[in-house]
Amino acid sequence: MKAALLVRPGEIVVQDIDEPAVGPVDVEIAVGGVGLCGSDLSVFSGHWQAPHYPWVMGHEIFGTVVGIGREVSAARLGETVVVEPNIACLTCAPCLRGWTSACVSRQSIGMNRQGGLAERLVVPDHFAWPISRLGPTDLVCVEPATVALAALRRLGSPLPSSALVIGAGALGLLMSLVLQHKGTAVGVFDINHDRLDFAAGLGARPVQAEGERQFDLVVDTVGSPGSVDTALRSIAVGGTLLILGLDNRPLGLTAQALVRSQLVIRGSLTYDHPEDFEASVAAISERRLAPGRIVAHRYALEDAQTAFEQGGSAAGKSWIRIGGEA
């Protein structure tokens, strides 16, 4: 089967690899398309080290079930599915507490388990979610939309009447859409003006982040020292800072600043199985949320190199088509 292989940081080659073996509780998926995510771009650049080279990236995946393991119902054949790519063991202490996002043995497709930028992918049956009557742009956004929805679930209700989203990449755009879907007016800050314009086209208000402490909720999808500084200059006294970005540099946050502003700071990592994917699939299937609105660029598998080179700065989300569209 064809696959896009990262042969070294910054270089992708499309060539044939062996098809994956199907285990007894697995389904085999003919991949229809894969979205590009910031973590994929980090692996591509070498900032996040691939397990080995060559490596198959990609975790925002949809496709069609074309094969099943011996313990899987034959009714699954032919289903259109989206993949839940963070495969938890479901037996460790965090999993048993419902925090599968913190699974100590988690396998993450495209990060430490072979990714979806190939014609076929094998995943455990319970991590392939059936979903129908949707176009490919919505399908390719189900996984990142789940990240946004799970983060807001963890905040609890009610959400404030207005919020600031820092970063207008794909996750920031989805967070903006989800917040608006829930009735919150959204301001967006980004240093990339094209991305800001794209966010404005989705109903958000571009914000210059001049230090007005006006937002009861600030969602930082970047997580860098600079973005957190912007957040702290924008958040109201007693507000909540929700951080989704995975920058590993120390933040310039003092206890004095935290206490004087009486802030709540919350981190949110991916989502928890099965409730979060179940909820997002239902919301998107019922057309209550249309995440595909953030998609702006489509590439063929053979153009994966170009997709990754342009994905870091492009306004709107990019995806790579592999098989026939759903």
Secondary structure as UniProt FT lines:
FT   STRAND          2..8
FT   TURN            9..10
FT   STRAND          11..16
FT   TURN            24..25
FT   STRAND          26..35
FT   HELIX           38..45
FT   STRAND          55..56
FT   STRAND          60..68
FT   TURN            70..71
FT   HELIX           74..76
FT   TURN            77..78
FT   STRAND          80..83
FT   STRAND          86..87
FT   HELIX           93..96
FT   TURN            97..98
FT   HELIX           100..102
FT   TURN            104..105
FT   STRAND          107..109
FT   TURN            110..112
FT   STRAND          120..124
FT   HELIX           125..127
FT   STRAND          128..130
FT   HELIX           136..139
FT   TURN            140..141
FT   HELIX           142..155
FT   STRAND          162..166
FT   HELIX           170..181
FT   TURN            182..183
FT   STRAND          185..189
FT   HELIX           193..201
FT   TURN            202..203
FT   STRAND          205..206
FT   STRAND          215..220
FT   HELIX           225..232
FT   TURN            233..234
FT   STRAND          235..243
FT   HELIX           255..261
FT   STRAND          264..267
FT   TURN            273..274
FT   HELIX           275..285
FT   TURN            286..287
FT   HELIX           291..294
FT   STRAND          295..300
FT   HELIX           301..303
FT   HELIX           304..311
FT   TURN            312..313
FT   STRAND          317..321
//
